[in-house]
Amino acid sequence: MSDPILQINHLITEFETDEGRVRAVDDVSFSVNAGETLGIVGESGCGKSVTAQSIMRLLPQPMGQIVGGQILFQGQDLVPMTLEQMHKIRGAKIGMVFQEPMTALNPVHTIGRQLAEVMLLHKKITKHEALRLSVDMLDKVGIPSPDIRMGEYPHQLSGGMRQRVVIAMALACQPQLLIADEPTTALDVTIQAQILELIADLQRDMGMAVILITHDLGVIAETSRNVVVMYAGKVAEKGAVTDVFDNPSHPYTRGLLASIPRLDTPPKARLAIIPGMVPGLLDLPKGCRFENRCAFRTDECVQVQPPMESISTTHELACLRWRELPAVDSRTGVTA
Protein backbone atom coordinates (compact mmCIF):
# COMPACT_ATOMS: atom_id res chain seq x y z
CA MET A 1 0.00 0.00 0.00
CA SER A 2 1.30 3.48 -0.88
CA ASP A 3 1.94 6.10 1.80
CA PRO A 4 -1.05 8.33 2.65
CA ILE A 5 -1.13 11.73 0.96
CA LEU A 6 -1.90 13.32 4.35
CA GLN A 7 -0.84 11.96 7.74
CA ILE A 8 -1.82 13.79 10.92
CA ASN A 9 0.18 12.67 13.97
CA HIS A 10 -0.85 13.75 17.50
CA LEU A 11 -1.92 17.25 16.41
CA ILE A 12 -2.42 19.78 19.22
CA THR A 13 -3.83 23.26 18.52
CA GLU A 14 -4.35 25.89 21.19
CA PHE A 15 -5.82 29.39 21.38
CA GLU A 16 -4.93 32.24 23.70
CA THR A 17 -8.16 33.85 24.94
CA ASP A 18 -9.06 36.55 27.46
CA GLU A 19 -10.19 33.79 29.85
CA GLY A 20 -7.06 31.69 29.42
CA ARG A 21 -5.37 29.24 27.06
CA VAL A 22 -7.64 26.61 25.55
CA ARG A 23 -6.84 23.43 23.63
CA ALA A 24 -9.25 23.12 20.70
CA VAL A 25 -7.58 20.10 19.07
CA ASP A 26 -6.00 17.58 21.41
CA ASP A 27 -3.82 14.67 20.22
CA VAL A 28 -5.69 14.12 16.94
CA SER A 29 -4.31 11.55 14.49
CA PHE A 30 -5.64 10.25 11.16
CA SER A 31 -4.58 9.74 7.56
CA VAL A 32 -6.01 10.12 4.05
CA ASN A 33 -4.94 8.13 0.99
CA ALA A 34 -4.83 9.51 -2.52
CA GLY A 35 -8.18 9.31 -4.29
CA GLU A 36 -10.09 8.46 -1.09
CA THR A 37 -12.61 10.40 1.00
CA LEU A 38 -12.30 10.79 4.75
CA GLY A 39 -15.32 12.04 6.68
CA ILE A 40 -14.98 14.02 9.92
CA VAL A 41 -18.17 14.23 12.00
CA GLY A 42 -19.25 15.58 15.36
CA GLU A 43 -21.38 18.28 16.93
CA SER A 44 -20.54 21.97 16.68
CA GLY A 45 -17.60 22.85 18.90
CA CYS A 46 -15.88 19.47 18.58
CA GLY A 47 -12.80 20.76 16.74
CA LYS A 48 -13.59 19.73 13.16
CA SER A 49 -13.08 23.13 11.53
CA VAL A 50 -10.05 23.98 13.69
CA THR A 51 -8.46 20.73 12.52
CA ALA A 52 -9.02 21.81 8.90
CA GLN A 53 -7.68 25.31 9.59
CA SER A 54 -4.62 23.76 11.24
CA ILE A 55 -3.92 21.66 8.14
CA MET A 56 -4.15 24.76 5.96
CA ARG A 57 -2.22 26.85 8.51
CA LEU A 58 -5.06 29.37 8.51
CA LEU A 59 -5.43 29.76 12.27
CA PRO A 60 -6.15 33.33 13.42
CA GLN A 61 -2.90 34.97 14.45
CA PRO A 62 -1.40 35.42 16.96
CA MET A 63 -4.08 33.68 19.10
CA GLY A 64 -4.07 30.29 17.39
CA GLN A 65 -0.97 28.10 17.48
CA ILE A 66 -0.07 24.53 16.62
CA VAL A 67 1.87 23.47 19.71
CA GLY A 68 2.43 19.79 18.98
CA GLY A 69 2.26 17.03 16.41
CA GLN A 70 2.90 16.70 12.70
CA ILE A 71 0.93 17.45 9.55
CA LEU A 72 2.65 15.39 6.87
CA PHE A 73 1.51 16.24 3.34
CA GLN A 74 3.22 14.13 0.68
CA GLY A 75 5.88 13.39 3.28
CA GLN A 76 6.56 17.05 4.16
CA ASP A 77 5.68 18.45 7.58
CA LEU A 78 3.57 21.59 7.16
CA VAL A 79 3.88 22.70 10.81
CA PRO A 80 7.37 24.27 10.63
CA MET A 81 6.88 25.76 7.16
CA THR A 82 7.08 29.52 6.64
CA LEU A 83 4.10 31.50 5.32
CA GLU A 84 5.88 31.84 1.97
CA GLN A 85 6.23 28.07 1.73
CA MET A 86 2.56 27.59 2.67
CA HIS A 87 1.46 30.06 -0.01
CA LYS A 88 2.87 27.65 -2.59
CA ILE A 89 0.83 24.77 -1.16
CA ARG A 90 -2.52 26.44 -0.43
CA GLY A 91 -4.64 26.50 -3.54
CA ALA A 92 -2.03 24.74 -5.66
CA LYS A 93 -1.73 21.41 -3.81
CA ILE A 94 -4.40 21.66 -1.10
CA GLY A 95 -7.73 23.33 -1.85
CA MET A 96 -10.40 24.24 0.68
CA VAL A 97 -14.14 24.86 0.44
CA PHE A 98 -15.26 26.99 3.37
CA GLN A 99 -18.55 26.78 5.27
CA GLU A 100 -20.08 30.04 4.08
CA PRO A 101 -19.39 31.05 0.47
CA MET A 102 -20.26 34.72 1.05
CA THR A 103 -17.36 35.04 3.51
CA ALA A 104 -15.02 33.19 1.14
CA LEU A 105 -15.78 35.48 -1.81
CA ASN A 106 -14.84 39.16 -2.00
CA PRO A 107 -18.05 41.16 -2.49
CA VAL A 108 -16.36 44.00 -4.42
CA HIS A 109 -14.66 41.88 -7.08
CA THR A 110 -16.25 39.96 -9.93
CA ILE A 111 -16.36 36.18 -9.95
CA GLY A 112 -14.03 36.10 -12.95
CA ARG A 113 -11.39 38.27 -11.31
CA GLN A 114 -11.35 36.20 -8.15
CA LEU A 115 -11.14 32.89 -9.98
CA ALA A 116 -8.47 34.11 -12.40
CA GLU A 117 -6.41 35.45 -9.50
CA VAL A 118 -6.10 31.94 -8.05
CA MET A 119 -4.64 30.65 -11.31
CA LEU A 120 -2.31 33.63 -11.77
CA LEU A 121 -0.90 33.09 -8.27
CA HIS A 122 0.03 29.46 -8.87
CA LYS A 123 0.43 29.04 -12.64
CA LYS A 124 2.81 30.66 -15.09
CA ILE A 125 0.12 31.81 -17.50
CA THR A 126 -1.10 35.09 -18.96
CA LYS A 127 -4.17 36.95 -17.74
CA HIS A 128 -6.00 36.04 -20.94
CA GLU A 129 -5.26 32.33 -20.39
CA ALA A 130 -6.35 32.58 -16.76
CA LEU A 131 -9.70 34.09 -17.78
CA ARG A 132 -10.22 31.39 -20.39
CA LEU A 133 -9.42 28.64 -17.89
CA SER A 134 -11.75 30.31 -15.38
CA VAL A 135 -14.65 30.07 -17.82
CA ASP A 136 -13.83 26.39 -18.37
CA MET A 137 -13.74 25.80 -14.60
CA LEU A 138 -17.12 27.45 -14.04
CA ASP A 139 -18.53 25.27 -16.80
CA LYS A 140 -16.99 22.18 -15.18
CA VAL A 141 -18.76 22.89 -11.86
CA GLY A 142 -22.11 23.20 -13.63
CA ILE A 143 -22.64 26.98 -13.77
CA PRO A 144 -24.77 27.93 -16.81
CA SER A 145 -23.57 30.74 -19.11
CA PRO A 146 -20.15 30.83 -17.42
CA ASP A 147 -18.86 33.64 -19.62
CA ILE A 148 -21.68 35.88 -18.34
CA ARG A 149 -21.19 34.84 -14.71
CA MET A 150 -17.53 35.87 -14.95
CA GLY A 151 -18.61 39.51 -14.93
CA GLU A 152 -21.07 39.21 -12.03
CA TYR A 153 -20.54 39.82 -8.31
CA PRO A 154 -21.18 37.30 -5.49
CA HIS A 155 -24.42 38.97 -4.38
CA GLN A 156 -25.88 38.42 -7.84
CA LEU A 157 -25.66 34.63 -7.50
CA SER A 158 -27.80 32.20 -5.50
CA GLY A 159 -26.35 30.31 -2.54
CA GLY A 160 -25.89 27.15 -4.58
CA MET A 161 -24.18 29.05 -7.40
CA ARG A 162 -21.84 30.79 -4.95
CA GLN A 163 -20.90 27.44 -3.47
CA ARG A 164 -20.10 26.14 -6.95
CA VAL A 165 -17.86 29.18 -7.50
CA VAL A 166 -16.03 28.46 -4.23
CA ILE A 167 -15.54 24.84 -5.34
CA ALA A 168 -14.23 26.07 -8.70
CA MET A 169 -11.73 28.32 -6.89
CA ALA A 170 -10.61 25.46 -4.63
CA LEU A 171 -10.07 23.15 -7.63
CA ALA A 172 -8.75 25.71 -10.10
CA CYS A 173 -5.16 24.44 -9.85
CA GLN A 174 -6.13 20.75 -9.60
CA PRO A 175 -4.96 20.13 -6.00
CA GLN A 176 -4.09 16.67 -4.73
CA LEU A 177 -6.24 17.20 -1.61
CA LEU A 178 -9.56 19.01 -1.14
CA ILE A 179 -10.84 19.95 2.33
CA ALA A 180 -14.60 20.59 2.22
CA ASP A 181 -15.76 22.17 5.49
CA GLU A 182 -19.56 21.88 5.68
CA PRO A 183 -19.87 22.53 1.92
CA THR A 184 -23.68 22.33 1.96
CA THR A 185 -24.40 24.59 4.95
CA ALA A 186 -27.52 26.79 4.46
CA LEU A 187 -28.42 25.10 1.16
CA ASP A 188 -31.73 23.33 0.55
CA VAL A 189 -31.66 19.55 0.29
CA THR A 190 -31.84 19.44 -3.50
CA ILE A 191 -28.86 21.76 -3.88
CA GLN A 192 -27.02 19.86 -1.13
CA ALA A 193 -27.30 16.67 -3.14
CA GLN A 194 -26.09 18.44 -6.29
CA ILE A 195 -23.04 19.92 -4.53
CA LEU A 196 -22.05 16.57 -3.00
CA GLU A 197 -22.49 14.82 -6.33
CA LEU A 198 -20.40 17.53 -7.99
CA ILE A 199 -17.54 17.04 -5.51
CA ALA A 200 -17.67 13.25 -6.02
CA ASP A 201 -17.63 13.64 -9.81
CA LEU A 202 -14.70 16.06 -9.74
CA GLN A 203 -12.85 13.77 -7.34
CA ARG A 204 -13.18 10.88 -9.77
CA ASP A 205 -12.08 13.05 -12.70
CA MET A 206 -9.06 14.55 -10.91
CA GLY A 207 -8.09 11.61 -8.67
CA MET A 208 -7.77 13.82 -5.60
CA ALA A 209 -8.23 12.95 -1.94
CA VAL A 210 -11.09 14.62 -0.05
CA ILE A 211 -11.65 15.46 3.61
CA LEU A 212 -15.37 16.04 4.10
CA ILE A 213 -16.40 17.78 7.33
CA THR A 214 -20.10 17.53 8.10
CA HIS A 215 -22.75 16.94 10.77
CA ASP A 216 -24.59 14.54 8.47
CA LEU A 217 -23.75 10.87 9.10
CA GLY A 218 -25.87 9.88 6.11
CA VAL A 219 -23.62 11.90 3.81
CA ILE A 220 -20.54 10.21 5.30
CA ALA A 221 -22.09 6.76 4.79
CA GLU A 222 -22.70 7.53 1.11
CA THR A 223 -19.46 9.30 0.23
CA SER A 224 -16.59 8.29 2.52
CA ARG A 225 -14.31 5.32 2.86
CA ASN A 226 -13.13 6.21 6.38
CA VAL A 227 -14.62 8.31 9.17
CA VAL A 228 -13.30 10.19 12.21
CA VAL A 229 -15.79 10.95 15.00
CA MET A 230 -14.59 13.94 17.05
CA TYR A 231 -15.82 15.10 20.43
CA ALA A 232 -14.57 18.11 22.46
CA GLY A 233 -11.32 18.34 20.48
CA LYS A 234 -10.42 14.65 20.64
CA VAL A 235 -11.04 11.61 18.44
CA ALA A 236 -13.75 9.43 19.99
CA GLU A 237 -13.84 6.75 17.28
CA LYS A 238 -12.34 6.28 13.84
CA GLY A 239 -12.00 3.65 11.17
CA ALA A 240 -13.51 2.33 7.98
CA VAL A 241 -17.07 3.60 7.48
CA THR A 242 -18.39 0.05 7.25
CA ASP A 243 -16.76 -0.88 10.56
CA VAL A 244 -17.81 2.22 12.50
CA PHE A 245 -21.38 2.28 11.20
CA ASP A 246 -21.95 -1.49 11.41
CA ASN A 247 -20.34 -1.76 14.83
CA PRO A 248 -20.58 1.63 16.59
CA SER A 249 -18.67 1.05 19.80
CA HIS A 250 -18.29 4.46 21.42
CA PRO A 251 -21.38 5.74 23.30
CA TYR A 252 -21.08 9.07 21.46
CA THR A 253 -21.11 7.43 18.02
CA ARG A 254 -24.11 5.37 19.10
CA GLY A 255 -25.87 8.52 20.23
CA LEU A 256 -25.24 10.27 16.91
CA LEU A 257 -26.59 7.32 14.93
CA ALA A 258 -29.64 6.97 17.18
CA SER A 259 -30.43 10.69 16.67
CA ILE A 260 -30.90 10.38 12.90
CA PRO A 261 -34.58 10.73 11.81
CA ARG A 262 -35.82 7.64 9.93
CA LEU A 263 -38.64 6.90 7.55
CA ASP A 264 -39.93 4.08 9.74
CA THR A 265 -40.17 6.29 12.85
CA PRO A 266 -43.81 6.55 14.05
CA PRO A 267 -45.33 9.99 13.26
CA LYS A 268 -45.64 11.15 16.88
CA ALA A 269 -42.51 9.46 18.23
CA ARG A 270 -39.90 11.69 19.84
CA LEU A 271 -36.46 11.74 18.26
CA ALA A 272 -33.65 10.30 20.33
CA ILE A 273 -31.24 12.92 21.68
CA ILE A 274 -27.90 13.02 23.43
CA PRO A 275 -28.60 14.85 26.72
CA GLY A 276 -26.47 17.81 27.71
CA MET A 277 -24.01 19.81 25.65
CA VAL A 278 -20.40 19.62 24.47
CA PRO A 279 -18.28 20.91 27.39
CA GLY A 280 -16.60 24.29 27.05
CA LEU A 281 -12.88 24.26 26.35
CA LEU A 282 -12.23 26.13 29.61
CA ASP A 283 -14.17 23.57 31.62
CA LEU A 284 -13.21 20.17 30.22
CA PRO A 285 -13.81 17.05 32.34
CA LYS A 286 -10.78 15.51 34.01
CA GLY A 287 -11.45 12.06 32.59
CA CYS A 288 -13.38 11.05 29.48
CA ARG A 289 -14.74 14.17 27.82
CA PHE A 290 -18.07 12.49 27.13
CA GLU A 291 -18.60 11.24 30.68
CA ASN A 292 -21.06 13.97 31.73
CA ARG A 293 -23.44 12.89 28.93
CA CYS A 294 -22.78 9.15 28.93
CA ALA A 295 -25.33 6.69 30.33
CA PHE A 296 -22.60 4.06 30.83
CA ARG A 297 -20.04 6.09 32.77
CA THR A 298 -18.35 4.80 35.92
CA ASP A 299 -16.18 6.49 38.54
CA GLU A 300 -13.15 5.49 36.49
CA CYS A 301 -14.53 7.35 33.45
CA VAL A 302 -14.75 10.52 35.53
CA GLN A 303 -11.10 10.30 36.60
CA VAL A 304 -9.21 8.68 33.70
CA GLN A 305 -8.82 9.84 30.08
CA PRO A 306 -9.33 6.80 27.84
CA PRO A 307 -6.50 5.94 25.40
CA MET A 308 -7.13 5.00 21.78
CA GLU A 309 -7.60 1.24 21.46
CA SER A 310 -7.90 -0.98 18.41
CA ILE A 311 -10.99 -3.11 17.88
CA SER A 312 -9.61 -4.32 14.56
CA THR A 313 -6.95 -3.27 12.08
CA THR A 314 -9.37 -0.67 10.67
CA HIS A 315 -11.32 0.42 13.77
CA GLU A 316 -10.18 2.37 16.87
CA LEU A 317 -11.90 4.19 19.71
CA ALA A 318 -11.26 5.88 23.04
CA CYS A 319 -13.59 4.38 25.67
CA LEU A 320 -12.78 2.55 28.89
CA ARG A 321 -16.01 0.51 28.85
CA TRP A 322 -16.53 -0.39 25.20
CA ARG A 323 -16.09 -4.12 25.85
CA GLU A 324 -18.89 -4.08 28.45
CA LEU A 325 -21.48 -2.06 26.54
CA PRO A 326 -24.75 -3.78 25.53
CA ALA A 327 -25.31 -4.92 21.96
CA VAL A 328 -26.51 -2.29 19.52
CA ASP A 329 -28.62 -2.32 16.37
CA SER A 330 -26.04 -1.41 13.70
CA ARG A 331 -28.77 0.08 11.48
CA THR A 332 -30.04 2.57 14.05
CA GLY A 333 -27.31 2.83 16.68
CA VAL A 334 -29.96 2.09 19.32
CA THR A 335 -29.10 -0.25 22.20
CA ALA A 336 -30.79 -3.59 21.63
C-alpha positions in Angstrom: 0.0 0.0 0.0 1.3 3.5 -0.9 1.9 6.1 1.8 -1.0 8.3 2.6 -1.1 11.7 1.0 -1.9 13.3 4.3 -0.8 12.0 7.7 -1.8 13.8 10.9 0.2 12.7 14.0 -0.9 13.8 17.5 -1.9 17.2 16.4 -2.4 19.8 19.2 -3.8 23.3 18.5 -4.3 25.9 21.2 -5.8 29.4 21.4 -4.9 32.2 23.7 -8.2 33.9 24.9 -9.1 36.5 27.5 -10.2 33.8 29.9 -7.1 31.7 29.4 -5.4 29.2 27.1 -7.6 26.6 25.5 -6.8 23.4 23.6 -9.2 23.1 20.7 -7.6 20.1 19.1 -6.0 17.6 21.4 -3.8 14.7 20.2 -5.7 14.1 16.9 -4.3 11.5 14.5 -5.6 10.2 11.2 -4.6 9.7 7.6 -6.0 10.1 4.1 -4.9 8.1 1.0 -4.8 9.5 -2.5 -8.2 9.3 -4.3 -10.1 8.5 -1.1 -12.6 10.4 1.0 -12.3 10.8 4.7 -15.3 12.0 6.7 -15.0 14.0 9.9 -18.2 14.2 12.0 -19.3 15.6 15.4 -21.4 18.3 16.9 -20.5 22.0 16.7 -17.6 22.9 18.9 -15.9 19.5 18.6 -12.8 20.8 16.7 -13.6 19.7 13.2 -13.1 23.1 11.5 -10.1 24.0 13.7 -8.5 20.7 12.5 -9.0 21.8 8.9 -7.7 25.3 9.6 -4.6 23.8 11.2 -3.9 21.7 8.1 -4.2 24.8 6.0 -2.2 26.9 8.5 -5.1 29.4 8.5 -5.4 29.8 12.3 -6.1 33.3 13.4 -2.9 35.0 14.4 -1.4 35.4 17.0 -4.1 33.7 19.1 -4.1 30.3 17.4 -1.0 28.1 17.5 -0.1 24.5 16.6 1.9 23.5 19.7 2.4 19.8 19.0 2.3 17.0 16.4 2.9 16.7 12.7 0.9 17.4 9.5 2.7 15.4 6.9 1.5 16.2 3.3 3.2 14.1 0.7 5.9 13.4 3.3 6.6 17.0 4.2 5.7 18.4 7.6 3.6 21.6 7.2 3.9 22.7 10.8 7.4 24.3 10.6 6.9 25.8 7.2 7.1 29.5 6.6 4.1 31.5 5.3 5.9 31.8 2.0 6.2 28.1 1.7 2.6 27.6 2.7 1.5 30.1 0.0 2.9 27.7 -2.6 0.8 24.8 -1.2 -2.5 26.4 -0.4 -4.6 26.5 -3.5 -2.0 24.7 -5.7 -1.7 21.4 -3.8 -4.4 21.7 -1.1 -7.7 23.3 -1.9 -10.4 24.2 0.7 -14.1 24.9 0.4 -15.3 27.0 3.4 -18.5 26.8 5.3 -20.1 30.0 4.1 -19.4 31.1 0.5 -20.3 34.7 1.1 -17.4 35.0 3.5 -15.0 33.2 1.1 -15.8 35.5 -1.8 -14.8 39.2 -2.0 -18.1 41.2 -2.5 -16.4 44.0 -4.4 -14.7 41.9 -7.1 -16.3 40.0 -9.9 -16.4 36.2 -10.0 -14.0 36.1 -12.9 -11.4 38.3 -11.3 -11.4 36.2 -8.1 -11.1 32.9 -10.0 -8.5 34.1 -12.4 -6.4 35.5 -9.5 -6.1 31.9 -8.0 -4.6 30.7 -11.3 -2.3 33.6 -11.8 -0.9 33.1 -8.3 0.0 29.5 -8.9 0.4 29.0 -12.6 2.8 30.7 -15.1 0.1 31.8 -17.5 -1.1 35.1 -19.0 -4.2 36.9 -17.7 -6.0 36.0 -20.9 -5.3 32.3 -20.4 -6.3 32.6 -16.8 -9.7 34.1 -17.8 -10.2 31.4 -20.4 -9.4 28.6 -17.9 -11.7 30.3 -15.4 -14.6 30.1 -17.8 -13.8 26.4 -18.4 -13.7 25.8 -14.6 -17.1 27.5 -14.0 -18.5 25.3 -16.8 -17.0 22.2 -15.2 -18.8 22.9 -11.9 -22.1 23.2 -13.6 -22.6 27.0 -13.8 -24.8 27.9 -16.8 -23.6 30.7 -19.1 -20.2 30.8 -17.4 -18.9 33.6 -19.6 -21.7 35.9 -18.3 -21.2 34.8 -14.7 -17.5 35.9 -15.0 -18.6 39.5 -14.9 -21.1 39.2 -12.0 -20.5 39.8 -8.3 -21.2 37.3 -5.5 -24.4 39.0 -4.4 -25.9 38.4 -7.8 -25.7 34.6 -7.5 -27.8 32.2 -5.5 -26.4 30.3 -2.5 -25.9 27.1 -4.6 -24.2 29.1 -7.4 -21.8 30.8 -5.0 -20.9 27.4 -3.5 -20.1 26.1 -6.9 -17.9 29.2 -7.5 -16.0 28.5 -4.2 -15.5 24.8 -5.3 -14.2 26.1 -8.7 -11.7 28.3 -6.9 -10.6 25.5 -4.6 -10.1 23.2 -7.6 -8.8 25.7 -10.1 -5.2 24.4 -9.8 -6.1 20.7 -9.6 -5.0 20.1 -6.0 -4.1 16.7 -4.7 -6.2 17.2 -1.6 -9.6 19.0 -1.1 -10.8 19.9 2.3 -14.6 20.6 2.2 -15.8 22.2 5.5 -19.6 21.9 5.7 -19.9 22.5 1.9 -23.7 22.3 2.0 -24.4 24.6 5.0 -27.5 26.8 4.5 -28.4 25.1 1.2 -31.7 23.3 0.6 -31.7 19.5 0.3 -31.8 19.4 -3.5 -28.9 21.8 -3.9 -27.0 19.9 -1.1 -27.3 16.7 -3.1 -26.1 18.4 -6.3 -23.0 19.9 -4.5 -22.0 16.6 -3.0 -22.5 14.8 -6.3 -20.4 17.5 -8.0 -17.5 17.0 -5.5 -17.7 13.3 -6.0 -17.6 13.6 -9.8 -14.7 16.1 -9.7 -12.9 13.8 -7.3 -13.2 10.9 -9.8 -12.1 13.0 -12.7 -9.1 14.5 -10.9 -8.1 11.6 -8.7 -7.8 13.8 -5.6 -8.2 13.0 -1.9 -11.1 14.6 0.0 -11.6 15.5 3.6 -15.4 16.0 4.1 -16.4 17.8 7.3 -20.1 17.5 8.1 -22.7 16.9 10.8 -24.6 14.5 8.5 -23.8 10.9 9.1 -25.9 9.9 6.1 -23.6 11.9 3.8 -20.5 10.2 5.3 -22.1 6.8 4.8 -22.7 7.5 1.1 -19.5 9.3 0.2 -16.6 8.3 2.5 -14.3 5.3 2.9 -13.1 6.2 6.4 -14.6 8.3 9.2 -13.3 10.2 12.2 -15.8 10.9 15.0 -14.6 13.9 17.1 -15.8 15.1 20.4 -14.6 18.1 22.5 -11.3 18.3 20.5 -10.4 14.6 20.6 -11.0 11.6 18.4 -13.8 9.4 20.0 -13.8 6.8 17.3 -12.3 6.3 13.8 -12.0 3.7 11.2 -13.5 2.3 8.0 -17.1 3.6 7.5 -18.4 0.0 7.2 -16.8 -0.9 10.6 -17.8 2.2 12.5 -21.4 2.3 11.2 -22.0 -1.5 11.4 -20.3 -1.8 14.8 -20.6 1.6 16.6 -18.7 1.0 19.8 -18.3 4.5 21.4 -21.4 5.7 23.3 -21.1 9.1 21.5 -21.1 7.4 18.0 -24.1 5.4 19.1 -25.9 8.5 20.2 -25.2 10.3 16.9 -26.6 7.3 14.9 -29.6 7.0 17.2 -30.4 10.7 16.7 -30.9 10.4 12.9 -34.6 10.7 11.8 -35.8 7.6 9.9 -38.6 6.9 7.5 -39.9 4.1 9.7 -40.2 6.3 12.9 -43.8 6.6 14.0 -45.3 10.0 13.3 -45.6 11.1 16.9 -42.5 9.5 18.2 -39.9 11.7 19.8 -36.5 11.7 18.3 -33.7 10.3 20.3 -31.2 12.9 21.7 -27.9 13.0 23.4 -28.6 14.8 26.7 -26.5 17.8 27.7 -24.0 19.8 25.7 -20.4 19.6 24.5 -18.3 20.9 27.4 -16.6 24.3 27.1 -12.9 24.3 26.4 -12.2 26.1 29.6 -14.2 23.6 31.6 -13.2 20.2 30.2 -13.8 17.1 32.3 -10.8 15.5 34.0 -11.4 12.1 32.6 -13.4 11.1 29.5 -14.7 14.2 27.8 -18.1 12.5 27.1 -18.6 11.2 30.7 -21.1 14.0 31.7 -23.4 12.9 28.9 -22.8 9.1 28.9 -25.3 6.7 30.3 -22.6 4.1 30.8 -20.0 6.1 32.8 -18.4 4.8 35.9 -16.2 6.5 38.5 -13.1 5.5 36.5 -14.5 7.3 33.4 -14.8 10.5 35.5 -11.1 10.3 36.6 -9.2 8.7 33.7 -8.8 9.8 30.1 -9.3 6.8 27.8 -6.5 5.9 25.4 -7.1 5.0 21.8 -7.6 1.2 21.5 -7.9 -1.0 18.4 -11.0 -3.1 17.9 -9.6 -4.3 14.6 -7.0 -3.3 12.1 -9.4 -0.7 10.7 -11.3 0.4 13.8 -10.2 2.4 16.9 -11.9 4.2 19.7 -11.3 5.9 23.0 -13.6 4.4 25.7 -12.8 2.6 28.9 -16.0 0.5 28.9 -16.5 -0.4 25.2 -16.1 -4.1 25.8 -18.9 -4.1 28.4 -21.5 -2.1 26.5 -24.7 -3.8 25.5 -25.3 -4.9 22.0 -26.5 -2.3 19.5 -28.6 -2.3 16.4 -26.0 -1.4 13.7 -28.8 0.1 11.5 -30.0 2.6 14.0 -27.3 2.8 16.7 -30.0 2.1 19.3 -29.1 -0.3 22.2 -30.8 -3.6 21.6 
